[in-house]
Amino acid sequence: MFSHVVIFWTDPSNPNATDQVLAIVKKYLPSIPGIVSFHAGRMSHSHRSVVDQSYQIGLNIQFETKQAQDAYQDHPRHLEFVESGKGLWAKVVVYDFE
């Protein structure tokens, strides 16, 4: 199993950015071949101090292999997602692990 976790900080000058990013995430990404599990959503508030609450959106995609994730990165729908959304986020952090 290979996990691809993406954390988005949306553009603070755009009050609709979080909704817009979630819409394009769900439009472009779930149907890309090789995805085993897909989940995207808003940051969930927590009383625990170890939980980072500074971001707006989390994306968690699991693939069977790293090679499937590599193919996903070059897939036209993923590239279209990045192009469509790049003006909507101020910061993105990616965590990949096996």
Secondary structure, DSSP 8 states (H G I E B T S, - for coil): -EEEEEEEEE-TT-TTHHHHHHHHHHHHSTTSTTEEEEEEEE----S-TTS--S-SEEEEEEESSHHHHHHHHHSHHHHHHHHHHTTTEEEEEEEEE-
